[in-house]
Amino acid sequence: MFKNLIITCVLGMLAIILGAFGAHALKEILTAAELSSFETGVRYQMYHVIVLLFVNIYDGFSISQKNKISSLFFLGTVLFSGSIYAIHLTAITAKSIWFVTPLGGLTLIIGWILMIIIFLKKSLNNSK
C-alpha cells in the first residue's frame, strides 16, 4: 500500500510540475489547441492522483483490491497522460501512437468499473 502511495505522490508532483511547465514554458511554443490538449493530460493525471489517494487510504478495500485498482490507474495515467505529453514534448507524432491515448482512457475506465463492482458487491453483502 505504501508503494502505491509513494507512486501516487510522485504522479501528483509530476502533475504540478508539468502543469506549471505547460502554463509558462509551453505557452509560447504550442498552439492554443495543443496547449489545451497538454492541459487535459495534466488534469486527468491530477484527477486520478486524488482518486488514488482515496483508494489507498480507504479501509473498505482489501490490499489486493487497492493494488488492482491502483495498477489500472497507474497504467491508465501513464498511457493516457503520458502519450499526450510525448506528443507535445517530443518528436513523436500523434499518428505514430494514436492508439495509446484511447487505450489509456480505456484502462482508466476499467479501474472505475472495478471500483463500481467492488462497491456494488459490498452493498449487496451489507443488505443481506
C-alpha positions in Angstrom: 0.0 0.0 0.0 2.8 2.4 0.8 4.4 1.7 -2.6 1.0 2.8 -4.1 1.0 6.0 -2.1 4.6 6.8 -3.0 3.8 6.3 -6.7 0.7 8.4 -6.3 2.7 11.2 -4.7 5.2 11.1 -7.5 2.4 11.3 -10.1 0.9 14.3 -8.1 4.2 16.1 -8.0 4.7 15.5 -11.7 1.3 16.8 -12.5 2.1 20.1 -10.7 5.5 20.3 -12.4 4.1 19.6 -15.9 1.1 21.9 -15.3 3.4 24.8 -14.4 5.7 23.9 -17.3 2.8 23.9 -19.7 1.4 27.2 -18.3 4.7 29.0 -18.6 7.3 27.4 -20.9 4.9 25.9 -23.5 2.6 28.9 -23.7 4.8 30.5 -26.4 5.6 27.2 -28.2 2.3 25.3 -28.5 -0.8 26.4 -30.3 -3.9 27.1 -28.2 -5.3 23.7 -29.2 -2.1 21.9 -28.4 -1.8 23.6 -25.0 -5.4 22.6 -24.3 -4.6 19.0 -25.1 -1.5 19.1 -22.8 -3.6 20.6 -20.0 -6.1 17.7 -20.5 -3.3 15.3 -19.8 -2.3 17.2 -16.6 -5.9 17.5 -15.5 -6.7 13.8 -15.9 -3.4 12.9 -14.2 -4.3 15.0 -11.2 -7.9 13.7 -11.0 -6.6 10.1 -10.8 -4.0 11.1 -8.2 -6.8 12.3 -6.0 -8.7 9.1 -6.6 -5.6 7.0 -5.9 -5.1 8.7 -2.5 -8.7 7.8 -1.7 -8.3 4.2 -2.9 -5.2 3.6 -0.9 -6.3 5.1 2.4 -9.9 3.7 2.3 -10.3 0.9 4.8 -13.1 -0.6 2.8 -10.8 -2.0 0.1 -8.6 -5.0 0.7 -4.9 -4.8 -0.1 -5.5 -6.9 -3.2 -8.3 -4.5 -4.4 -6.2 -1.5 -3.7 -3.3 -3.0 -5.7 -5.6 -3.9 -8.7 -7.3 -0.5 -8.8 -4.0 1.3 -8.3 -2.3 -0.7 -11.1 -5.1 0.1 -13.5 -5.0 3.8 -12.7 -1.2 3.9 -12.8 -1.1 2.2 -16.2 -4.0 4.3 -17.5 -2.4 7.6 -16.4 0.9 6.7 -18.0 -0.7 5.6 -21.2 -3.3 8.5 -21.4 -1.5 11.5 -20.0 2.0 10.1 -20.9 1.1 9.8 -24.6 -0.3 13.3 -24.6 3.0 14.6 -23.0 5.0 12.6 -25.5 3.2 14.1 -28.5 3.7 17.6 -27.3 7.2 17.4 -25.8 9.0 15.1 -28.2 9.2 14.4 -31.9 6.7 11.6 -31.5 3.7 12.3 -33.7 0.1 11.6 -32.8 -0.2 9.4 -35.9 2.5 7.1 -34.7 0.9 6.5 -31.3 -2.7 7.3 -32.0 -3.9 4.1 -30.2 -2.1 4.8 -26.9 -4.2 7.6 -25.6 -7.6 5.8 -26.0 -6.0 2.6 -24.6 -5.0 4.7 -21.5 -8.6 6.1 -21.3 -10.0 2.6 -21.5 -7.7 1.4 -18.7 -8.8 4.3 -16.5 -12.5 3.4 -17.3 -11.8 -0.3 -16.3 -10.4 1.0 -13.0 -13.6 2.9 -12.3 -15.7 -0.1 -13.3 -13.7 -2.3 -10.9 -14.5 0.2 -8.1 -18.2 0.1 -9.0 -18.2 -3.7 -8.9 -16.5 -3.7 -5.5 -18.9 -1.2 -4.1 -21.9 -3.0 -5.5 -20.7 -6.3 -4.0 -20.2 -4.6 -0.6 -23.7 -3.1 -0.9 -25.3 -6.4 -1.7 -23.4 -8.2 1.1 -24.5 -5.5 3.6 -28.1 -5.7 2.7 -28.3 -9.4 3.4 
